[in-house]
Amino acid sequence: MTGVVGIVLVSHSAQVAAAVADLARRLAGSGDGVPVAAAGGTADGGLGTSADSTARAAREVDRGAGVAVLVDIGSAVLTVKALLAEGDELPEGTRLVDAPFVEGAVAAVVTASAGADLDAVVTAAEEAYGYRKV
Amino acid sequence: MLDAEFFLRWMNALARAVDREAARLTELDAAIGDADHGTNMRRGFTAVAAALEKDAPDTPGAVLTLAGRRLISTVGGASGPLYGTLLRRAGKALGDEAGVSRAQLAEALRAGIAAVARLGGAKAGDKTMLDALEPAAAALDESFAAARAAAEDGAAATVPMLARKGRASYLGERSVGHRDPGAASSALLVGALEEAAR
């Protein structure tokens, strides 16, 4: 596959998803290089996750090199798993990443901005679990 | 034989039951969850009833598949993908037959329940919807009434359990003593099945 890996951030909160996307973009210094989309909150602006906006975000960032989806908790995890099980709702090469939301997003965007493939982006995000803080 | 009409009656009876019981489901969820189960279920099943009225599918499988898809795209909480997966997978298991037997429905529900268990990583005894659904699907081989009774008993049996999944699991011991909201709504789903069969 060619092109850059897309990143989708799914949170129960629109503000959390947008802010983490912004943080990851800035820390990566990627400018417009890596497509990052936030899918936060429900369609009517409440707390929760939306399958429709998640699928829309994944299509938006898909450049043909795969899409890494990072999620926060509960229904965010289940919604993405259910969409993946559906088969045709998300772009080909979409992966749910098992990673901490903020740290994983930064690692994913930094790695994608270096031109890495989907496997490397997913691995970098998952390795964020290993960085001890204390 | 259970035809598409039966499955439409089931979904409509369920939408009415969820609407009627929304406040109770939210109250149960307020104790050990985030107090939105009734609201979420009502939003989802209102959308299901509207979608089925607009475009009523003509096979049992298609009714459940459409209902499941609507739940996943409208609910906004964990109950969306969980109930959506249950119905969609059961619908797929029924295929495109015009009529199915109670035994085929029971078998399809068991396929849906297995998919829900995989999705949520839960098993019976974790204080979830599975504690109502699994005994109900087993009892469905006997009768609709037996299934309803098994679901209600299963929901009641979640009261002393320790939650191991979902937000309630963060509460640890404090989750004990409360009925699981997902098991309570699953009992409504099975109860609506008996209502549709009358």
Interface residues (C-beta under 8 A of the other chain):
Chain A: T42 A43 G46 G48 T49 S50 A51 D52 G74 S75 L78 T79 K81 A82 L83 A85 E86
Chain B: D36 N40 I72 S73 T74 V75 G76 G77 A78 S79 G80 P81 L82 G84 T85 R88 A115 L119 G120 G166 R167
